[in-house]
Structure formats: structure tokens, C-alpha cells
Amino acid sequence: MKKGLIIIVVIVVIVVACLAWWLLQGRKDGNGSGSGTENIPQAESGGLGAQIYEKADQNPASAMPDTNPFKTDINPYNNAYKNPFGQ
């Protein structure tokens, strides 16, 4: 009976030591269950999505020419002929 008790005590000590080591490793890394907080990965700043977002952020309509006919005089015959009898 003494031999069985010694084996059980050794197994319990090994289990407790492994559990303590696992908890300490979790605290060192900062993302284990022993730390209480999760480590949130940071997004990379130079990825493909960031490049697409930078290009989409520009307004392509800002470089369009003004084609409103009421703002500019675009009629080529407007000043070509003057009617001498008209007022």
C-alpha cells in the first residue's frame, strides 16, 4: 500500500508542476489563460487593403473639366454676325 501511495503522490506533484509551468508560460507571453488579458494582433499598415483604400480615397471627379453651358459661352456663332436692322 505504501508503494501505491508514493506513485499517486508523484503523479499529483508532476501534474501540479506541469500546470504551474503552463500558467507561467502564459503570463510571459501575455496571451495565456493566466494573464487575464488577450493579446490583440495589430493590423499591418502596408497591406493590399491599405493600398486600395488610399487609391479609393481620392475623388476622381475633382479633375473633371467644367462643361456647364450656362457658366461659359460655348456658342461659336454668338458673336459672329451682327444684324444691322435688329436692335
N, CA, C and O atoms as CSV, one atom per row, in Angstrom:
chain,resi,resn,atom,element,x,y,z
A,1,MET,N,N,0.813,-1.182,0.000
A,1,MET,CA,C,0.000,0.000,0.000
A,1,MET,C,C,0.862,1.254,0.000
A,1,MET,O,O,0.482,2.271,-0.580
A,2,LYS,N,N,2.005,1.186,0.639
A,2,LYS,CA,C,2.889,2.331,0.685
A,2,LYS,C,C,3.421,2.674,-0.699
A,2,LYS,O,O,3.592,3.850,-1.019
A,3,LYS,N,N,3.680,1.679,-1.514
A,3,LYS,CA,C,4.187,1.894,-2.850
A,3,LYS,C,C,3.151,2.586,-3.732
A,3,LYS,O,O,3.514,3.459,-4.520
A,4,GLY,N,N,1.890,2.230,-3.626
A,4,GLY,CA,C,0.803,2.846,-4.404
A,4,GLY,C,C,0.592,4.298,-4.010
A,4,GLY,O,O,0.304,5.133,-4.868
A,5,LEU,N,N,0.729,4.615,-2.729
A,5,LEU,CA,C,0.576,5.982,-2.233
A,5,LEU,C,C,1.697,6.875,-2.764
A,5,LEU,O,O,1.465,8.031,-3.118
A,6,ILE,N,N,2.902,6.334,-2.816
A,6,ILE,CA,C,4.046,7.099,-3.323
A,6,ILE,C,C,3.850,7.409,-4.816
A,6,ILE,O,O,4.149,8.519,-5.255
A,7,ILE,N,N,3.357,6.455,-5.587
A,7,ILE,CA,C,3.117,6.658,-7.015
A,7,ILE,C,C,2.048,7.740,-7.232
A,7,ILE,O,O,2.202,8.588,-8.110
A,8,ILE,N,N,0.986,7.717,-6.451
A,8,ILE,CA,C,-0.078,8.716,-6.569
A,8,ILE,C,C,0.445,10.100,-6.217
A,8,ILE,O,O,0.117,11.074,-6.894
A,9,VAL,N,N,1.254,10.201,-5.167
A,9,VAL,CA,C,1.817,11.493,-4.764
A,9,VAL,C,C,2.748,12.032,-5.856
A,9,VAL,O,O,2.716,13.226,-6.153
A,10,VAL,N,N,3.565,11.183,-6.446
A,10,VAL,CA,C,4.480,11.598,-7.519
A,10,VAL,C,C,3.682,12.085,-8.730
A,10,VAL,O,O,4.042,13.097,-9.331
A,11,ILE,N,N,2.624,11.394,-9.093
A,11,ILE,CA,C,1.789,11.796,-10.239
A,11,ILE,C,C,1.122,13.151,-9.964
A,11,ILE,O,O,1.064,14.006,-10.848
A,12,VAL,N,N,0.620,13.342,-8.738
A,12,VAL,CA,C,-0.012,14.615,-8.379
A,12,VAL,C,C,1.013,15.751,-8.419
A,12,VAL,O,O,0.702,16.846,-8.887
A,13,VAL,N,N,2.222,15.502,-7.936
A,13,VAL,CA,C,3.269,16.528,-7.956
A,13,VAL,C,C,3.633,16.877,-9.401
A,13,VAL,O,O,3.827,18.054,-9.708
A,14,ILE,N,N,3.731,15.898,-10.291
A,14,ILE,CA,C,4.061,16.135,-11.695
A,14,ILE,C,C,2.951,16.948,-12.369
A,14,ILE,O,O,3.234,17.874,-13.130
A,15,VAL,N,N,1.698,16.605,-12.093
A,15,VAL,CA,C,0.565,17.327,-12.677
A,15,VAL,C,C,0.559,18.776,-12.195
A,15,VAL,O,O,0.345,19.691,-12.991
A,16,VAL,N,N,0.792,18.994,-10.897
A,16,VAL,CA,C,0.809,20.354,-10.349
A,16,VAL,C,C,1.973,21.149,-10.940
A,16,VAL,O,O,1.823,22.333,-11.240
A,17,ALA,N,N,3.127,20.511,-11.110
A,17,ALA,CA,C,4.286,21.193,-11.689
A,17,ALA,C,C,4.024,21.570,-13.149
A,17,ALA,O,O,4.376,22.668,-13.580
A,18,CYS,N,N,3.416,20.671,-13.902
A,18,CYS,CA,C,3.091,20.978,-15.305
A,18,CYS,C,C,2.073,22.102,-15.408
A,18,CYS,O,O,2.192,22.965,-16.278
A,19,LEU,N,N,1.085,22.105,-14.542
A,19,LEU,CA,C,0.069,23.158,-14.530
A,19,LEU,C,C,0.692,24.510,-14.170
A,19,LEU,O,O,0.358,25.526,-14.780
A,20,ALA,N,N,1.586,24.528,-13.192
A,20,ALA,CA,C,2.257,25.770,-12.801
A,20,ALA,C,C,3.144,26.277,-13.945
A,20,ALA,O,O,3.173,27.480,-14.204
A,21,TRP,N,N,3.861,25.393,-14.626
A,21,TRP,CA,C,4.698,25.799,-15.752
A,21,TRP,C,C,3.852,26.385,-16.877
A,21,TRP,O,O,4.234,27.392,-17.474
A,22,TRP,N,N,2.707,25.768,-17.176
A,22,TRP,CA,C,1.815,26.237,-18.238
A,22,TRP,C,C,1.267,27.626,-17.909
A,22,TRP,O,O,1.184,28.485,-18.787
A,23,LEU,N,N,0.895,27.844,-16.651
A,23,LEU,CA,C,0.388,29.158,-16.254
A,23,LEU,C,C,1.478,30.225,-16.325
A,23,LEU,O,O,1.206,31.351,-16.743
A,24,LEU,N,N,2.701,29.895,-15.927
A,24,LEU,CA,C,3.794,30.855,-16.001
A,24,LEU,C,C,4.166,31.179,-17.444
A,24,LEU,O,O,4.499,32.327,-17.739
A,25,GLN,N,N,4.120,30.225,-18.336
A,25,GLN,CA,C,4.388,30.484,-19.749
A,25,GLN,C,C,3.318,31.399,-20.330
A,25,GLN,O,O,3.621,32.258,-21.157
A,26,GLY,N,N,2.091,31.226,-19.913
A,26,GLY,CA,C,1.002,32.083,-20.380
A,26,GLY,C,C,1.187,33.515,-19.922
A,26,GLY,O,O,0.852,34.437,-20.666
A,27,ARG,N,N,1.701,33.732,-18.741
A,27,ARG,CA,C,1.930,35.092,-18.246
A,27,ARG,C,C,3.096,35.754,-18.958
A,27,ARG,O,O,3.073,36.967,-19.169
A,28,LYS,N,N,4.119,34.990,-19.336
A,28,LYS,CA,C,5.256,35.563,-20.055
A,28,LYS,C,C,4.832,36.032,-21.441
A,28,LYS,O,O,5.205,37.126,-21.865
A,29,ASP,N,N,4.063,35.223,-22.146
A,29,ASP,CA,C,3.639,35.557,-23.500
A,29,ASP,C,C,2.606,36.672,-23.519
A,29,ASP,O,O,2.533,37.426,-24.489
A,30,GLY,N,N,1.826,36.788,-22.490
A,30,GLY,CA,C,0.793,37.811,-22.437
A,30,GLY,C,C,-0.519,37.377,-23.041
A,30,GLY,O,O,-1.475,38.153,-23.031
A,31,ASN,N,N,-0.607,36.172,-23.564
A,31,ASN,CA,C,-1.859,35.728,-24.150
A,31,ASN,C,C,-2.345,34.402,-23.578
A,31,ASN,O,O,-3.265,33.802,-24.135
A,32,GLY,N,N,-1.774,33.942,-22.518
A,32,GLY,CA,C,-2.206,32.702,-21.900
A,32,GLY,C,C,-3.390,32.924,-20.993
A,32,GLY,O,O,-3.811,34.058,-20.766
A,33,SER,N,N,-3.916,31.852,-20.484
A,33,SER,CA,C,-5.089,31.981,-19.621
A,33,SER,C,C,-4.734,32.569,-18.268
A,33,SER,O,O,-5.627,33.009,-17.544
A,34,GLY,N,N,-3.469,32.591,-17.906
A,34,GLY,CA,C,-3.065,33.126,-16.621
A,34,GLY,C,C,-2.930,34.635,-16.604
A,34,GLY,O,O,-2.870,35.227,-15.526
A,35,SER,N,N,-2.880,35.280,-17.767
A,35,SER,CA,C,-2.627,36.720,-17.802
A,35,SER,C,C,-3.894,37.532,-17.575
A,35,SER,O,O,-3.815,38.641,-17.046
A,36,GLY,N,N,-5.042,37.026,-17.952
A,36,GLY,CA,C,-6.296,37.755,-17.746
A,36,GLY,C,C,-6.639,38.682,-18.892
A,36,GLY,O,O,-7.774,39.152,-18.966
A,37,THR,N,N,-5.717,38.965,-19.782
A,37,THR,CA,C,-5.991,39.797,-20.949
A,37,THR,C,C,-5.548,39.059,-22.193
A,37,THR,O,O,-4.646,38.222,-22.154
A,38,GLU,N,N,-6.198,39.383,-23.297
A,38,GLU,CA,C,-5.842,38.751,-24.563
A,38,GLU,C,C,-4.957,39.693,-25.361
A,38,GLU,O,O,-5.128,40.911,-25.315
A,39,ASN,N,N,-4.027,39.130,-26.080
A,39,ASN,CA,C,-3.148,39.911,-26.931
A,39,ASN,C,C,-3.822,40.081,-28.281
A,39,ASN,O,O,-4.010,39.096,-28.995
A,40,ILE,N,N,-4.192,41.301,-28.654
A,40,ILE,CA,C,-4.884,41.568,-29.906
A,40,ILE,C,C,-3.836,41.920,-30.956
A,40,ILE,O,O,-3.060,42.855,-30.756
A,41,PRO,N,N,-3.798,41.191,-32.071
A,41,PRO,CA,C,-2.787,41.484,-33.087
A,41,PRO,C,C,-3.073,42.822,-33.770
A,41,PRO,O,O,-4.229,43.178,-34.000
A,42,GLN,N,N,-2.008,43.557,-34.089
A,42,GLN,CA,C,-2.129,44.843,-34.745
A,42,GLN,C,C,-2.191,44.637,-36.256
A,42,GLN,O,O,-1.530,43.746,-36.790
A,43,ALA,N,N,-2.978,45.453,-36.941
A,43,ALA,CA,C,-3.099,45.357,-38.389
A,43,ALA,C,C,-1.857,45.939,-39.053
A,43,ALA,O,O,-1.283,46.920,-38.580
A,44,GLU,N,N,-1.460,45.327,-40.143
A,44,GLU,CA,C,-0.314,45.824,-40.882
A,44,GLU,C,C,-0.721,47.070,-41.659
A,44,GLU,O,O,-1.838,47.156,-42.168
A,45,SER,N,N,0.175,48.018,-41.746
A,45,SER,CA,C,-0.179,49.279,-42.384
A,45,SER,C,C,0.080,49.276,-43.882
A,45,SER,O,O,-0.444,50.144,-44.580
A,46,GLY,N,N,0.849,48.356,-44.401
A,46,GLY,CA,C,1.209,48.401,-45.811
A,46,GLY,C,C,0.623,47.273,-46.628
A,46,GLY,O,O,1.226,46.886,-47.629
A,47,GLY,N,N,-0.511,46.728,-46.259
A,47,GLY,CA,C,-1.083,45.610,-46.975
A,47,GLY,C,C,-1.814,46.034,-48.237
A,47,GLY,O,O,-1.870,47.218,-48.569
A,48,LEU,N,N,-2.369,45.066,-48.931
A,48,LEU,CA,C,-3.086,45.322,-50.167
A,48,LEU,C,C,-4.334,46.145,-49.909
A,48,LEU,O,O,-4.677,47.013,-50.712
A,49,GLY,N,N,-5.021,45.888,-48.802
A,49,GLY,CA,C,-6.219,46.653,-48.485
A,49,GLY,C,C,-5.916,48.118,-48.233
A,49,GLY,O,O,-6.709,48.985,-48.598
A,50,ALA,N,N,-4.781,48.405,-47.614
A,50,ALA,CA,C,-4.407,49.795,-47.365
A,50,ALA,C,C,-4.099,50.512,-48.666
A,50,ALA,O,O,-4.429,51.689,-48.810
A,51,GLN,N,N,-3.478,49.834,-49.611
A,51,GLN,CA,C,-3.183,50.451,-50.902
A,51,GLN,C,C,-4.468,50.745,-51.668
A,51,GLN,O,O,-4.592,51.806,-52.281
A,52,ILE,N,N,-5.415,49.827,-51.640
A,52,ILE,CA,C,-6.684,50.046,-52.335
A,52,ILE,C,C,-7.458,51.175,-51.678
A,52,ILE,O,O,-8.082,51.985,-52.364
A,53,TYR,N,N,-7.420,51.233,-50.362
A,53,TYR,CA,C,-8.138,52.292,-49.649
A,53,TYR,C,C,-7.552,53.667,-49.964
A,53,TYR,O,O,-8.294,54.640,-50.105
A,54,GLU,N,N,-6.230,53.752,-50.076
A,54,GLU,CA,C,-5.603,55.034,-50.398
A,54,GLU,C,C,-5.991,55.495,-51.796
A,54,GLU,O,O,-6.194,56.689,-52.015
A,55,LYS,N,N,-6.097,54.576,-52.740
A,55,LYS,CA,C,-6.487,54.950,-54.096
A,55,LYS,C,C,-7.971,55.301,-54.154
A,55,LYS,O,O,-8.359,56.195,-54.906
A,56,ALA,N,N,-8.794,54.625,-53.389
A,56,ALA,CA,C,-10.228,54.892,-53.401
A,56,ALA,C,C,-10.567,56.168,-52.640
A,56,ALA,O,O,-11.646,56.732,-52.822
A,57,ASP,N,N,-9.663,56.620,-51.800
A,57,ASP,CA,C,-9.907,57.824,-51.012
A,57,ASP,C,C,-9.841,59.076,-51.881
A,57,ASP,O,O,-10.392,60.107,-51.497
A,58,GLN,N,N,-9.191,59.019,-53.026
A,58,GLN,CA,C,-9.088,60.166,-53.908
A,58,GLN,C,C,-10.388,60.317,-54.690
A,58,GLN,O,O,-11.014,59.322,-55.055
A,59,ASN,N,N,-10.797,61.556,-54.950
A,59,ASN,CA,C,-12.019,61.830,-55.688
A,59,ASN,C,C,-11.680,61.970,-57.164
A,59,ASN,O,O,-11.026,62.941,-57.543
A,60,PRO,N,N,-12.100,61.037,-58.011
A,60,PRO,CA,C,-11.759,61.142,-59.432
A,60,PRO,C,C,-12.522,62.267,-60.136
A,60,PRO,O,O,-12.091,62.711,-61.200
A,61,ALA,N,N,-13.619,62.733,-59.589
A,61,ALA,CA,C,-14.398,63.797,-60.226
A,61,ALA,C,C,-13.800,65.179,-59.986
A,61,ALA,O,O,-14.270,66.151,-60.579
A,62,SER,N,N,-12.798,65.296,-59.152
A,62,SER,CA,C,-12.219,66.616,-58.890
A,62,SER,C,C,-11.406,67.133,-60.069
A,62,SER,O,O,-11.190,68.340,-60.168
A,63,ALA,N,N,-10.952,66.268,-60.960
A,63,ALA,CA,C,-10.165,66.688,-62.114
A,63,ALA,C,C,-11.004,66.839,-63.381
A,63,ALA,O,O,-10.439,67.065,-64.451
A,64,MET,N,N,-12.317,66.726,-63.303
A,64,MET,CA,C,-13.171,66.849,-64.482
A,64,MET,C,C,-13.305,68.314,-64.899
A,64,MET,O,O,-13.391,69.195,-64.044
A,65,PRO,N,N,-13.324,68.580,-66.204
A,65,PRO,CA,C,-13.498,69.962,-66.660
A,65,PRO,C,C,-14.934,70.424,-66.463
A,65,PRO,O,O,-15.852,69.607,-66.383
A,66,ASP,N,N,-15.120,71.715,-66.385
A,66,ASP,CA,C,-16.455,72.286,-66.202
A,66,ASP,C,C,-17.153,72.346,-67.555
A,66,ASP,O,O,-16.691,73.056,-68.448
A,67,THR,N,N,-18.249,71.623,-67.726
A,67,THR,CA,C,-18.969,71.574,-69.000
A,67,THR,C,C,-20.368,72.151,-68.888
A,67,THR,O,O,-21.224,71.834,-69.713
A,68,ASN,N,N,-20.621,72.973,-67.908
A,68,ASN,CA,C,-21.928,73.587,-67.747
A,68,ASN,C,C,-22.087,74.690,-68.794
A,68,ASN,O,O,-21.306,75.642,-68.795
A,69,PRO,N,N,-23.088,74.586,-69.695
A,69,PRO,CA,C,-23.237,75.606,-70.749
A,69,PRO,C,C,-23.736,76.949,-70.214
A,69,PRO,O,O,-23.599,77.963,-70.899
A,70,PHE,N,N,-24.288,76.982,-69.059
A,70,PHE,CA,C,-24.798,78.237,-68.519
A,70,PHE,C,C,-23.711,79.061,-67.831
A,70,PHE,O,O,-23.908,80.253,-67.593
A,71,LYS,N,N,-22.585,78.461,-67.512
A,71,LYS,CA,C,-21.499,79.191,-66.875
A,71,LYS,C,C,-20.529,79.774,-67.901
A,71,LYS,O,O,-19.960,80.839,-67.661
A,72,THR,N,N,-20.328,79.116,-69.020
A,72,THR,CA,C,-19.384,79.602,-70.028
A,72,THR,C,C,-20.100,79.783,-71.353
A,72,THR,O,O,-21.140,79.169,-71.592
A,73,ASP,N,N,-19.556,80.612,-72.200
A,73,ASP,CA,C,-20.129,80.850,-73.516
A,73,ASP,C,C,-19.496,79.870,-74.494
A,73,ASP,O,O,-18.347,80.049,-74.897
A,74,ILE,N,N,-20.239,78.834,-74.877
A,74,ILE,CA,C,-19.681,77.819,-75.761
A,74,ILE,C,C,-20.277,77.896,-77.165
A,74,ILE,O,O,-19.930,77.068,-78.007
A,75,ASN,N,N,-21.165,78.862,-77.453
A,75,ASN,CA,C,-21.765,79.004,-78.776
A,75,ASN,C,C,-20.782,79.734,-79.688
A,75,ASN,O,O,-20.461,80.894,-79.431
A,76,PRO,N,N,-20.296,79.085,-80.746
A,76,PRO,CA,C,-19.322,79.752,-81.616
A,76,PRO,C,C,-19.951,80.837,-82.503
A,76,PRO,O,O,-19.225,81.701,-82.994
A,77,TYR,N,N,-21.261,80.825,-82.724
A,77,TYR,CA,C,-21.926,81.795,-83.590
A,77,TYR,C,C,-22.523,82.963,-82.813
A,77,TYR,O,O,-23.236,83.789,-83.383
A,78,ASN,N,N,-22.242,83.033,-81.545
A,78,ASN,CA,C,-22.825,84.062,-80.708
A,78,ASN,C,C,-22.370,85.465,-81.124
A,78,ASN,O,O,-23.206,86.368,-81.181
A,79,ASN,N,N,-21.129,85.680,-81.406
A,79,ASN,CA,C,-20.607,86.990,-81.767
A,79,ASN,C,C,-20.135,87.066,-83.210
A,79,ASN,O,O,-19.376,87.975,-83.548
A,80,ALA,N,N,-20.556,86.142,-84.079
A,80,ALA,CA,C,-20.054,86.091,-85.457
A,80,ALA,C,C,-20.767,87.089,-86.359
A,80,ALA,O,O,-20.107,87.753,-87.159
A,81,TYR,N,N,-22.033,87.217,-86.269
A,81,TYR,CA,C,-22.781,88.078,-87.167
A,81,TYR,C,C,-23.677,88.993,-86.364
A,81,TYR,O,O,-24.395,88.547,-85.470
A,82,LYS,N,N,-23.633,90.279,-86.687
A,82,LYS,CA,C,-24.486,91.260,-86.041
A,82,LYS,C,C,-25.523,91.709,-87.077
A,82,LYS,O,O,-25.170,92.111,-88.186
A,83,ASN,N,N,-26.776,91.636,-86.710
A,83,ASN,CA,C,-27.855,92.075,-87.579
A,83,ASN,C,C,-27.917,93.601,-87.556
A,83,ASN,O,O,-28.134,94.187,-86.495
A,84,PRO,N,N,-27.734,94.248,-88.689
A,84,PRO,CA,C,-27.751,95.699,-88.686
A,84,PRO,C,C,-29.147,96.294,-88.468
A,84,PRO,O,O,-29.265,97.437,-88.027
A,85,PHE,N,N,-30.172,95.556,-88.763
A,85,PHE,CA,C,-31.532,96.072,-88.615
A,85,PHE,C,C,-32.143,95.706,-87.254
A,85,PHE,O,O,-33.176,96.259,-86.875
A,86,GLY,N,N,-31.533,94.806,-86.541
A,86,GLY,CA,C,-32.060,94.425,-85.239
A,86,GLY,C,C,-31.620,95.355,-84.152
A,86,GLY,O,O,-30.644,96.089,-84.311
A,87,GLN,N,N,-32.294,95.336,-83.097
A,87,GLN,CA,C,-31.907,96.208,-82.001
A,87,GLN,C,C,-31.059,95.498,-80.994
A,87,GLN,O,O,-30.646,96.097,-80.001
